[in-house]
Amino acid sequence: MEEEVLLARLRTLNESELFYRDYRLARSSPTGFEEYLSRLDPEKVARMALLIPEWPETIRQEYLEDSYFPRDSREGLHLFKHNCYTPPIPHHHDFFELFYVLEGRCIHQVRDNHSLLHSGDLCFIQPRVTHALDVSDESIVLDILMRKSTFRHYFYSILQGDNLLSNFFMSTLYSDQGIDYLIFHTGEDALLKRDILRLCTESLEKQAYYSTQINAVMTSIFVQLLRRHMETCELPRDQEESSRTAIRIARFLQAHAATATLADIAGEFHYSPEYTSRLIKQTTGQTFIQLLTIIRMENAEQLLRDTALPVAEVASAVGYESAEHFIRTFRRHTGETPGGYRQRKQPKS
């Protein structure tokens, strides 16, 4: 799809946006707003899944992966245009969200923090964070939703460095004290804008292998942010330090998951084992063994998915002396055997 054709499509108001425009106009007239609400058709509101703050039954405060992503699918990115004129509704979700201001501006709210964002601004929001987005005119804001599992499987290797973008994802995956959001001010970065529009085109056209292509374009976006825009990155200042310890511990465990002990971590960070145990529980919500098992199982999933190593060698590589122990743990963690997981995840020849 040519860029001008795509932009014309994005600039055309859909039926929901026309509704929300009328809603905002009616709300600006207090004397006529009650009459406007009384004339609304509840069946139409339900059919179109419209959000009306005055009708609590239309409001969802939590959105789950199943609402956007098909089960048992490798598809892990979902992109759409945020409806213009939609009233700002506080909500949270169990997946990553990022939005990009393509044209115009919007206001993003997290707790008491209000950020006015303009064209070229890109915001990452972590799961479980309650936020609201106000697009009060015909500005174009693109939403990109990403499963946590998709990040682990496809993008984690890009973000191994010690930088804010990497720390954002790490704090979310392994900490109860994650960074709420990151904002990148990319300005007139034509390459980044081009990739965002490519994501949009692939999502709309859904040609063969579009899911693979979307992952490749998203990888390019991450690389561009790391190369050219880390100096523009901003985050809630009160959160960076609180998540730093959990991130350092998770990084150490990922690098030494096959052999690490609680004593190893205590020695690395110059703490006592007792204090280290409490610190891990406090910052991640997991015990040391639980966190170590999670990381080992993620490493095992990667080896099963991307290599042909026998299950016994996978077990040894991730830290299990007994293949039987590994298989039991893997099944308890994932609900399936290593062989079943490999068969489901590896591409069919």
Buried (B, 14 or more C-beta within 10 A) or exposed (E): BEEEEBBEBBEEBEEBBEBBBEBBEBBEEEEEBEEBBEEBEEEEBEEEEBBBEEBEEBBEEEBEBEEBBEEEEBBBBBBEBBBBBBBBBEBBBBBBBBBBBBBBBBBBBBEEEEBEBEBBBBBBBBBEBBBBBBBBEBBBBBBBBBBBBBBBBBBBEBBEEEEBBBBBBBBBBBBBBBBBBBBBBBBEBEEBBEBBBBBBBBBBEEEEEBBEBBBBBBBBBBEBBBEBBEEBBEBBEEBBEBBBBBBBBBBBBBEBBBEBEBEBBBEBBEBEBEEBBEBBBEBBBBEBEEBBBBBBBBBBBBBBBEEEBEBBEBBBBBBBEEBEEBBEBBBEBBEEBBEBBBEEBEEEE
